[in-house]
């Protein structure tokens, strides 16, 4: 899916973070196995934490 780290997310623009958040949600809803669902959930959590650090609500 994505190679995300907290360091990578800090460098992203707000628009890029919103796009990544939306992509992760789509991947989570299309996940066919538990591990894919878990990976997407972890990505959503990481992106959401970065958005929260910036005081931006995910859409």
TABEL-V677056 format. One line per field, one symbol per residue. phi: phi as a letter, one per 30 degrees, with the letter a starting at -180 (. if undefined). burial: 1 if it has 9 or more other C-alpha atoms within 8 Angstrom, else 0. A space follows every 10 residues. Layout:
BEGIN
phi=???
burial=???
END
This chain:
BEGIN
phi=.bccbedddd dddedddddd dddddddddc dcbddddddd dddddddddd ddddibddc
burial=0000000010 0000001101 1001101100 1000011101 1011011101 110000000
END
